Amino acid sequence: MKLGMFMMPLHPPHRALTDVYDEDMAKIIFADQIGMEEVWVGEHFSATTEPIAAAMIFLAAALPQTKHIKLGTGVVNLPNHNPLIVAAEAAQFDHMSKGRFMFGIGPGGLASDFEVFDNTDPKVREERMLDAFEAIKYIWTHDAPYDYQGPYYHVRIKDNIIGDMGIGTLHKPYQKPLPPVGLSVMSPFSGSAKRAALKGWLPISANFVPEYIVASHWTKYKEGCAEAKMEADGNKWRVSRNVIIADTDEEAQQMAFNPSGSTRYYFEYVWRALVGANFTVAMKPNPETPDDQVKIEDIIDALVIHGSEKTVTEKLAAFRDRVGPFGTLLLASMDGEGASGPAERKTMQILQNRILPKLG
């Protein structure tokens, strides 16, 4: 098993943007230094708590400060973008990174972003995401002249081409034919997991969904692989989880349930955001529980893997046995204010250097 990191990122709104940008960058540099495999960084436009609006701009600053770690968008919410611009920027980033780029895509997950971009219809968001990707793929796999016509997007250059000057030519990425494509997956028995298999994409299971949903993603991924007549490969599957490692189980328990701690803040924020998006089923440990009876403590207890090194090793092995053979664990990044930052780095080091080698 390999270890990476998933950053929404998420920080309390009282913190200065410059401070949290510096904190998140330092975390990526540290992850590279200890040998972590990859990091995925999200984008959000309308929440100061989720402050990165352009993951590729942010990750570009990591390129000269890191050596090996792969840098992924987690994710570009394609319905909010012109696919021609995304194709050009992602191709450029892939060249700048010399192939360390991973292209994570999704339909979006923040209700206020849906509203500001007038993308409130989930069916239309899904259609726009798929059409945008097809336009991007067309750009990356075709030469001039161009004429892609999808249900939402049109890419055309026919009349203004001067081949020997490069005019009228759209950029292709460094990795051929495409960078690895990751797809965010959060719904129970998600059709997105099956779609990832059919399209050869990497499914990325969210950290804030309960175990039964994670297991359902493997079920649907295998279903897609069977339809595509290929063997399901767990090495392509990323699963994100919150993990807290301390010297004792009791200390880890206190950190996980600290009312003023970063873990409590994270899950309370995500729960309230999902309530606003009318999508609480993605987070409830028991889908039958009415929303007004869900307690944040029950969510933390069900979703956060915490304990001593020995306990977390056992819990992770058992979790993987139950949900399916995912190849990469993505540690969910927390806010690092106060004691949370050093504690998170301790967890990162123990996972990378002592626990993951035991899990194979």
N, C-alpha and C positions, 0 to 999 in steps of 0.2 A: 504494500500500500504506500502511496505517496501522500505528501502533505502540502496543502496550499492554504490560501486565505481568501475569504470573501468579505469585502468591505461594502456596506451600503453606500458610504459610511454613515454613522448616526451619532450625533452629538447634541447635548442639551442646548437650547437656543440662547442661553446667556453667554456662551463661549464665543470669543472673537474668531471670525473666519480665518484670519491669518494664523492663529494659534492651532486650530484644528487641521488646517492644511499642512502645517509643519509637522504636527504630530502624526498624521497619517503617512506622510512621506517618510518620516523617520522609521515608522513601522515596516514599510515596504523594504527600506534599505536593510533593516535588521533581519527581516525574513530572508533576504538574499544572502546575507552574511552567514546565517546558520544553515543554509542549504535547502530552504523550502523551495518547492517546485514551481509554484505559480501564485499569482494574486489576481483577483477579479474585482474591479471597482465599478460601482453603480453610478447612475446619473439621475438627478431629479432637478426640476426647474423651479418648483414652487414651494419649497420647504427649507427654512433656514436650518432645521435639524438634520437635513440630508443635503449637505451644501455643495456637492460637486455636480455642476451642470454639464460638464464636458469631460468625460473620463479620459479621452485620448490626450487632451491638453494637459490634464494632471499627470498622466502616466508618462508623457514626453519628458517631464522634469525628472523622472526616475531613471531614464535611459543612461545618462552619463554617470549616475550614482550607483548603479547596480551592474552586475556582471553576467549573471546566469538566469535569474528568475524570469519566467514568462509573464507577460503583462496582458491581462484580458479586460475587455469591457464587460461589466457585469450588471446591467447590459445596456446596449444602445436600444432605446425604445423607438423602434423604427417608425411607427405611425406619427411620431412627433417631428419627423425629419424629411427633408428632400433626399431620396436615395442617391441621386447623383453626387450630392455633397458628401454623404456618408462614404460612398465608394471611393471618392478622391482622397478624403482624409484618412480613411482606413488603409488604403494602398500606400499613401505617404508614410503613415506610422509604421507599417510593416517593413518598408525599406529602411526607415530610420532605426528600427530595432533589429534589423538584419534577421528577421524571422522569429523574433521572440513574441510576436503578437498573436493573441487569441481573440476572435471576433464573437463576442457574446451578444445575442440579440433577444428581443422580447417585445410584447405588445404594450408594456407599461403596467404599473401597479399602484400608482398614487392618484387618488381621486381628484385632487386639485390640479394635477397635470392634465388629467383627462378633460377637465373643464376648460382650462386656459387654452388648450389646443383644439377644443371642440371635438374631442374624440370620446364621447361618453357612451357610445354604443359598442358593447364588447364584441359583437359579431363583426362590425365594421373594422374595429381595431385589429382583430385577427386577420381579416382579409387584407387590410393595408400592410400589415407586417409581412405577410407572405408575398404580396405583390412587390413590395419594396425590396425584399431579398432577391426575388427573381430578376428585378431590374439591376441590382448590384452584381449578381452573378453574371448576367448578360454582359455588363460593362467589362467585367474582369476576364471574360473568356472569348470576347469578340474583338475584331479589329474594325477600323473605319471602312466603309460608312456604317453608321449605327441607326437602327430603327426598331426599338422595343416598344411594344404597345401592350400594356396590361390593363386591368380594370380600373386602376387608379393612377398609374404613372406612365409617362411616355418619355422615352429617351431617343432623341433624334439628332444626328449630325449627318447631313447629306450634301449640303450646298456649299459649305465653307471648309473644305479640306484642301490643304496644301501638304501633301505627303512628305516631300523631301525637307520641309521645314518643321514637321511634327505638328502642324496646326490641324486641329480637328481630331486629335488622338487623345483618348481617355486613358488614364493611368491604370496599370495592372499591378497587383501586389507582388511582393518579394517571393512569397511562398506560392508555388504553382500546383494546381490552378487557383487554389484559394487558401487562405489561412484556415486553421481549425475553427469551426463554427460551433458555438455553444448556445443552447436554448434553455432559458429559465423554465422550471417546472414546479408548480405549487399545488394544483388542484388534486383532489382525490381521483385516482384512476384517470389521470390527465391524458387527454388526447395528444398533448404536446410531447409527452414521452414517446408515444408511438410515432408521432411525426418525426422526432429526432432520429429514430431508428431508420425510418423510410428514406430520409434525406441524407443520412450519414453524418448527422450532427452529434454533438456531445450533450447529453441531458445533464442539467445541473439542478439537483433537488434543493429547495430552499431550506434554510436552517430553522425557520419558525413554523414548520409543519410537523405534526406528530408522526410517530413511528409508523402507524398503519398507512399513512399517505405515502411516506417514503417507500415502503414495501410495494405499494400499488404502482409506483413509478417503474420499478423493475419489472413488474408483471406486464405493464403496457409496453415497455421497451422491448421485452422479449416477444410480445405479440407482433410488434412492428418488424422485428428482425425475422421472425418466422415468415411474415408476409413477403418480406424482401428476399427470402431464401438465403439468409446468411446467419452465421452463428452469433448469438448475443455475447458481447465482450464487455465484461464488467469494468475493464480498464478504461473504457470510454466514459464511464459514468462517474460524475462528481456528486458527492453528497456533502452539504454544508451542515455543520453542527456547532452549537455553543459548548465549549469545554472549559472547565475550571479545574486546575490541579493545584493542590496545596500540600503541606507537609502531612496533614491528617485529614481524615474524612470530615471531622467536626469543623475544622477551619474552612474547608471548601464549602461546606453547607452554609456557614455563616456568610461567606462571600456571595454565594448564589442568591441567598434570600435577604441580604442586607437591604432594608427599605430605601436607603439613600445610595445604593450601589449602582454601578453601570448596568449590571444584568437586569435588575428590577426596572430601571428606567427603559432599557431597550424593549423588554417585552410588554410593558405597559404602553409604550409609544406605538409599537406595531399593532397591538390589539386594538387600540383606539383608531388607528388608521384603517384597519380592516373593518371595523364597525362602520366607519364613514364610507367605505367602499362597498358595504353590504356583502362582505366576503369572509365572514367570521368562520365559516366551515373549514377554511384552510388552516386554522390555528387551534381549534378546540380539540383537546385530547379525546373527548367523547362527542361526536357530532350531534348526538341527541340532546345534549345539555342546552337549555335555553340560554341565550346570550346574557341575560341579566343574572344568571346563576354561576357564570364562569368567573373563577378567581385567578388572579395573576399568579398566586402561589402555586396553584394546581398546574398552570401552564409551565412554570419554571421547573416544577418537580418532574413533569413528563418530558420536557424537551431539552433540559440542560444536563449534560454528562459531567458530573462533578465528583471529586474525591481525591484521595491520595494517588500517587503514581500507580500503586498496585491495583487500587480500586478502579481507576479510570482505564487501565489496561484491560481488566476483566470486563468492564462495562462496554468498552468499544468493541471487543471481540464478540461479545454476546449480541450487541446491536447489529453488527455486520452479519452475523449468522442469521438473524431474524429478518432483516430487510433485503439482503441480497449482496452480491460480491462487488461492491463499488471499489474502483481502483484508486480514487483520490478522495481523501478527506479534506474538506475546506473548512478551516477554523473560522468561525464568524468573529469579525472584528468588533470590539466594544470601544466605547469612549474611554480615554486613558487619563482622565483628570484624577489628581490625587494619587492614592495608592493603587488604583486600578491599572495604570500603565505598567509599573514594575511587575505586578502580579500576572498580567497578560503575557509579558515577555518570558516570565518563568514558565508559564504553560507552554508557550511556543517552543522553548528550548527542550523541555522534557518530552513533549510530543515528538519533535523531530529527531532527537538524539537517543532517546531511551525507549519510547513506547512503540513508535512506528516500526523499528527494526524487528520487534517481537511479533508483530502482526502479519508480516509477510506481504 
